[in-house]
Amino acid sequence: MKLDTHEFGVKTFIDLFDYSSDLIFVLNNSGEFVDVNKTVVDTYGYTKEELIGKRFDILVDHQSSKLTEIKETFDQVWETENSLKIEVCGKKKDGSVFLKDLIVRSGIYFGRKVLIGTARDITENKKNEQILLETNQNLKKLNHELDSFVWKVSHDLRGPLASIKGIINLIQTEPLSNTQVEYCSHMNISVAKLIEFIKELEIVARNKTTEIRPEQVDLQGLLEELLKDYLFGDITKGSDITVSVDNVAEFFSDRSRLKSIFLNLITNAYKYRGKKRPEIKVDVFRWENGVKCIIADNGIGIEKELQSKVFDMFFRVSSEQEGSGLGLYIVKEAINKLGGNIELTSTVGKGTIMEFWVPNLK
C-alpha cells in the first residue's frame, strides 16, 4: 500500500492545529474567520460552524476592547507581513470575559493568504502581576515608614541619652563611694553602647535612602585617616596593623560608604582577636574595573556552619563579644549599594580573611 504523503501531511497539520493548547484563529483580510481550532471551540463555547464566516468581533468584549485598534492591527499585519502582539478581552458565548495575549501574523492557509492569530488566556497572569505590583508598592511604603521610624526614634532618643549622660557627669562631681563610682561607670558604658547602636541604625537607614555620590577617593589617605582619627585608641594600640595600597589611581566611589566599610571590617577584625597579639593586614589593589580589598586577621575565626549568617542583621559570632550585630550587615548593604560583592574565608583558631570588590564609578 502506497502512503499518500499529501494526505498524511494534511492530517498531521489538522492534528497540530486542533490539539494545540493555544487558541488559533485563521482570518481573511476582512477580519472574518476562515477556520478556528478545537481549543477556540472549547474555550468560547461556540461550534466551529457558528464562527466560520463571522467577523472577529463576535469573540471580543466590546466594552473592554477597542475594535478599531484591533482592525488597524490586522490591516497593518496584512500590508507589512510583520507580526504584532496586542492584548484583547475575549468574550465567551455565555458572556464571561477573559484577557488574552494575541499575536497576529500573516501566512498561507491551503494556498490562500490569511491572517493567523494565536492567543493565550493571561487573566491569571495579569491578576498575579497586579498582586505583585500592589505588594511591591506596599513594601515600598512599609520600608519608607520603617526608615522614617528609625530616624524619628534615633532623633528622639538622642536628647534623653544626652541628658542622662549629663546627669551622670554631674553626679560624678560630688563625693562618691567606691560603689557609687562603679555604678556611674557602668551607666556611662551602657549609655555609650546605646548611642553607638543608634548611630549604626542611622547608618543602615541612610544607606538605603541616600543616593550614591561618586567622587575621587584617595584610598591610602582614607585608610590613614581611619587609623589616626577612629581606630588609634583601640586597634593600633597593642596591634600589628599594616596597610598596602597598590596601583590604585583615578578611583571614584562613595567615600562615606567606603569609610564605613573599612571601619567596620577593621574594627571587627580587632574585636574577634582572641588572646593572641592582633595582626591585621589590609591590602588594596586594582582589580578588573575597580578595586579589590583584602582584610586578613589572626583572630578566633568563624565556624563553618556560621559563615553564611555573618552578614545577617543582628547576628553575632560569639555572645561573649560586645556589639549590636549590625557591623557586617552594614558592610554588606553598603557594598551591595556600590555594586560590589564580598566573600569571607575563615578557619577557627587561625583567623578570617574578608575580600570585597567595588567598581570604579568614574
C-alpha angles and dihedrals in degrees: 000000000000115000114234099223092190092054090045091051093050092049091049091050092049091049092050091044097048100039099044112122088225124085106249123195127182114200138176123230090273091061094252122140115256093174141344130196129243092261090062091050093048094045101045099034096232124122117241089248091056090056107039109099093013123116120258093248091076086079096043129090102234095202096054101035133057106233093194090056091051092048091049089053091052091049092048093051091047092052101038099029088221117135119242134192126216138164115242132181106229122208121209126213090258090056098253116139131216136173121244139182107231122197113192123196135161121249148151119266112190091329095317126110110240144157115253118202123191120188143174132200106252098172094113092043090054091048090051091047090052092048090049091048092050091046091052091048090050091048091051090050092048091047090051091048091047092050090049090049092051092050093047095046093047091048093046093047096050093069097052091043091052088050092050091049090049092050091050090052090050091050090052090058089065125078106274136183119242090257092052091049089052092049092051090050091053091048091051091051092049092049091049091051092050092048089051091049091052090051090053092050089052090051090052092050093043093051091055097047105031118086122233112269108197118205135155108278127203098209094189090053092044093055093045089051091052093050093047102041106026113018106034097094095050113023111028091045106089092352137107106224124169129185126198124180112183131187097341114143134147091019117164125193143123102294097198092053093047089050091053091048095052093041093053095043095048092043089050091050090054095043092058095043098123118203097314124096102271116251114188123177123191118193123180124181142154113277126178108309095344141011135297120214124197121192113185128181139178094226134129094291128217127274113247095241090055098047095088090056102048094096093050119112114268093002116143124189092214130022088211091068123080121237144093098258090241100104100086091036088058089048094051094046093048093049091048090051089053090051096249137115139228135209134182135209118191140171122192111248094010106064146253135279119204115194121185134172127201127182126243104254094199 
